[in-house]
Amino acid sequence: MNIIDVKNLTKKYGKFTAVDDISFSVEKGTIFGLLGPNGAGKTTTIECMIGLKKPTEGQLQILDMDVLKTGKKLYDFIGVQLQETSYQDKIKVFELCDLFVAMYDNPLSYMELLEKFGLKEKTKSFVSSLSGGQRQKLAIILALISNPEIIFLDELTTGLDPKARREMWEHVKALKAEGRTIFITTHYMEEATHLCDMIGIIDAGKLIALDNVEGVIESANLKHEVSFIADSNDIDTIKKYVNKDDEVIYEDGLIKVLSKNEDIISDMILLLKEHNVSYKQLDIKRPSLEDAYLKLTGKRWEA
């Protein structure tokens, strides 16, 4: 069952088109990731979806509610963590939580949330004294106080170290396990691969891919790469016996075989043994989500 429906969303600022006629749906209880480099239109998309910005064109439905007509009622059902959030100077964690609790009729216990996210000992600390990871946890807690069915997380792990980033991933997966729907934006490929059931790739405001991770990789029509150290004189032998669609190159002291055949590594081992080719350090690189993005857009990810 779709819990979010975005149809022909367009957002323009004068002559500049930030989001260009994109459409997608999100199923209940899943994690959907909107991927793209900085400036691709991810944050603008979220801001239109939650009613912070009015789209130039398009239809937006969340929980069968028209976002453009629902108004503040929408916030009884969604939680939002935006990429850039400013808090009042000299405000303490419990004071900020109390402020959010006052906004809702049936809020969750923020003390239970603070304990769940390992911030209970920071209850009386100033928000400004929290580390980056702790502030991100607090942002999720504030988004959860309304007990939302859908949670929007915009670049949740930007600026976090690898350990803190993985810890946040586990929190996001736990929210999904509770039956909540998660909509995230990110430019971390590993994050999307680890978390997302479905992804959309947006570039220069256009949605250029929409599928699960495997589907996006497959749509890019990429090749597996088998590499190994062998005598460069063996290249002619290898070229003679590989499939006609495979590519054999010599690069940086390695022989590399590029193939769409998923069994290429076992086939290559048999070929090398059968023709007495001595080799070492055999390795395989399978197509990744980042490889797919590079193929689909011709651009590298900007961290």
C-alpha positions in Angstrom: 0.0 0.0 0.0 1.4 3.4 -1.0 1.6 5.8 1.9 3.3 8.6 -0.2 2.4 9.6 -3.7 4.3 12.3 -5.6 3.1 13.1 -9.1 4.7 15.5 -11.5 6.4 17.6 -8.8 8.1 20.7 -10.1 9.6 23.6 -8.2 11.0 26.7 -9.9 12.7 29.7 -8.6 12.4 32.3 -11.3 14.0 30.7 -14.4 15.8 28.1 -12.3 14.1 24.7 -12.0 15.2 23.0 -8.7 12.9 20.0 -9.1 11.8 19.0 -12.6 8.6 17.0 -13.0 9.4 14.0 -10.8 7.0 11.2 -9.8 7.3 8.3 -7.3 5.5 6.4 -4.6 6.6 5.0 -1.2 5.1 1.9 0.3 4.0 1.7 3.9 6.7 0.3 6.3 9.6 0.7 3.9 12.7 2.9 3.7 12.8 5.1 0.6 16.1 6.9 -0.2 16.3 9.9 -2.5 19.9 10.1 -3.7 21.9 12.7 -5.5 24.8 15.1 -5.2 24.7 18.4 -3.4 22.3 20.8 -5.1 20.4 18.0 -7.0 17.0 18.9 -5.5 16.7 16.5 -2.6 16.0 19.0 0.1 13.7 21.0 -2.0 11.7 17.8 -2.7 11.3 17.1 1.0 10.4 20.7 1.7 7.6 20.5 -0.9 6.4 17.1 0.4 6.0 18.3 4.0 4.4 21.6 3.1 7.3 24.0 3.8 7.4 25.1 0.2 4.7 25.3 -2.3 5.4 23.4 -5.5 5.1 25.2 -8.9 3.3 22.2 -10.3 2.3 18.7 -9.2 0.3 16.7 -6.7 1.5 15.5 -3.3 -0.4 13.0 -1.2 0.6 11.6 2.2 -1.6 9.2 4.0 -4.3 10.0 1.5 -4.2 13.7 2.5 -3.5 16.4 -0.1 -0.4 18.1 1.3 -1.4 21.4 -0.3 -4.8 21.5 1.4 -4.1 19.7 4.7 -2.0 22.3 6.4 -0.8 21.8 10.0 -2.8 18.6 10.5 -0.2 16.8 8.5 2.3 17.2 11.3 0.2 15.0 13.6 1.3 12.1 11.4 4.8 12.9 10.2 8.1 13.6 11.9 10.8 15.7 10.2 14.6 16.1 10.7 15.8 18.8 8.3 19.4 19.1 7.1 20.0 22.4 8.8 18.2 23.1 12.1 19.0 26.1 14.4 18.1 26.0 18.1 17.6 28.8 20.5 20.8 29.9 22.3 21.3 28.5 25.8 18.4 26.0 25.5 18.8 22.7 27.3 17.8 19.3 25.9 14.8 18.8 28.3 13.6 22.4 27.5 13.6 21.7 23.8 11.8 18.4 24.3 9.2 20.1 26.5 8.6 22.6 23.7 7.9 19.9 21.2 5.7 17.9 23.6 3.5 21.0 24.0 2.7 20.9 20.2 0.9 17.6 20.2 -2.2 16.0 21.9 -0.7 12.6 22.5 3.1 12.9 22.4 5.5 10.1 23.2 7.6 10.3 26.4 10.7 12.1 25.5 12.5 10.6 28.6 11.9 7.2 27.2 13.2 8.3 23.8 16.3 10.0 25.4 17.0 6.7 27.1 16.5 4.7 24.0 18.9 6.8 22.0 21.5 7.0 24.8 21.0 10.6 25.7 19.3 10.4 29.1 22.4 11.7 30.9 22.3 14.7 28.6 18.8 15.8 29.6 20.0 18.9 31.5 22.8 19.7 29.1 22.8 22.6 26.7 22.0 21.6 23.1 25.1 23.6 22.0 27.3 21.3 24.1 26.3 18.1 22.3 28.5 16.4 19.8 27.5 16.0 16.1 26.2 12.5 16.7 24.3 13.5 19.8 22.6 16.4 18.0 21.6 14.1 15.2 20.1 11.7 17.8 18.2 14.6 19.4 16.9 15.6 15.9 15.4 12.1 15.5 13.9 12.2 19.1 12.2 15.5 18.3 10.9 14.1 15.0 9.5 11.1 17.0 7.8 12.9 19.8 4.5 13.1 17.8 4.6 9.3 17.3 4.6 9.7 13.5 3.7 7.1 10.9 6.2 8.7 8.5 9.6 10.1 9.3 11.6 12.4 7.0 15.3 12.4 7.5 17.3 14.9 5.4 21.0 14.1 5.2 20.9 12.5 8.6 24.5 11.4 8.8 26.3 14.2 7.0 29.4 15.2 9.0 29.3 12.1 11.3 32.3 9.8 11.6 32.0 6.2 10.3 31.2 4.8 13.8 28.5 7.4 14.5 27.1 7.0 11.0 26.6 3.2 11.4 25.0 3.8 14.8 22.5 6.0 13.2 21.8 3.4 10.6 20.8 0.9 13.3 18.4 3.5 14.8 16.8 4.0 11.4 16.4 0.2 10.9 14.9 -0.1 14.4 12.3 2.6 13.4 11.4 0.6 10.4 11.0 -2.5 12.6 8.4 -0.6 14.6 6.3 -0.3 11.4 7.2 3.3 10.5 7.9 4.5 7.0 11.2 6.3 6.5 12.0 8.8 3.8 15.7 9.7 3.7 17.9 11.8 1.5 21.6 11.0 1.3 24.6 11.2 -1.0 26.3 8.2 0.8 26.1 5.2 -1.4 26.9 2.8 1.4 24.2 4.2 3.4 21.6 3.8 0.7 22.7 0.3 0.0 22.6 -0.7 3.7 19.2 0.9 4.5 16.9 1.4 1.5 14.2 -0.8 0.1 13.8 1.5 -2.8 15.8 4.4 -4.1 15.3 7.3 -6.5 18.3 9.1 -8.0 17.9 12.8 -8.7 20.3 14.9 -10.7 19.8 18.5 -11.7 16.2 18.2 -10.5 15.4 15.2 -12.7 14.6 11.7 -11.4 16.9 9.6 -13.5 16.4 6.2 -11.8 13.8 4.6 -9.6 14.1 1.0 -8.4 15.7 -1.1 -5.6 19.5 -1.1 -5.4 19.9 -4.2 -7.5 17.5 -2.8 -10.2 19.3 0.5 -10.5 22.7 -1.3 -10.9 21.2 -3.7 -13.5 19.6 -0.8 -15.4 23.1 0.8 -15.8 24.2 -2.3 -17.8 27.6 -2.5 -16.0 30.3 -5.1 -16.2 32.0 -7.2 -13.5 35.8 -6.7 -13.3 38.1 -9.6 -12.6 41.8 -8.5 -12.1 44.9 -10.5 -11.4 48.7 -10.3 -11.8 50.1 -12.3 -14.7 52.7 -11.9 -17.5 51.6 -9.3 -20.0 52.5 -11.8 -22.7 49.5 -13.9 -21.6 47.1 -11.2 -22.7 46.8 -12.6 -26.2 45.9 -16.1 -24.8 43.3 -14.7 -22.5 41.7 -12.5 -25.3 41.6 -15.6 -27.5 39.5 -17.7 -25.1 37.2 -15.2 -23.3 33.7 -14.5 -24.6 33.6 -12.1 -27.6 31.8 -9.5 -25.6 34.4 -9.5 -22.8 37.1 -6.8 -22.6 40.7 -7.5 -21.7 43.0 -4.7 -20.7 46.4 -4.4 -19.0 46.5 -1.6 -16.5 48.8 -0.7 -13.5 50.5 -4.1 -13.7 47.2 -6.0 -13.7 45.3 -7.9 -16.3 41.7 -6.9 -16.1 38.8 -8.7 -17.7 35.5 -6.8 -17.9 32.3 -9.0 -18.4 28.6 -8.9 -17.9 28.8 -12.6 -17.1 28.0 -13.1 -13.3 30.0 -16.4 -13.4 33.1 -14.6 -14.8 35.4 -15.3 -11.9 34.9 -19.1 -11.9 35.1 -19.2 -15.7 38.3 -17.2 -15.6 39.9 -19.5 -13.1 39.1 -22.5 -15.3 40.4 -20.7 -18.4 43.7 -19.7 -16.7 44.3 -23.3 -15.4 43.3 -24.9 -18.7 45.9 -22.8 -20.6 48.6 -22.9 -18.0 48.6 -19.2 -17.3 50.4 -18.4 -14.0 48.6 -15.8 -11.9 48.2 -14.4 -8.4 46.1 -12.0 -6.5 42.9 -12.8 -8.3 40.1 -10.4 -7.4 36.7 -9.4 -8.5 34.9 -6.0 -8.4 31.2 -6.3 -8.8 29.2 -3.2 -10.0 28.2 -0.9 -7.1 25.5 1.7 -6.7 28.2 4.4 -7.2 29.3 2.8 -10.4 25.7 2.8 -11.6 25.4 6.5 -10.8 28.5 7.3 -12.7 27.2 5.4 -15.7 23.8 6.9 -15.6 24.8 10.5 -15.1 28.4 10.7 -16.2 29.2 12.4 -12.8 31.0 11.3 -9.7 29.4 11.7 -6.3 30.2 14.9 -4.5 30.7 14.3 -0.8 
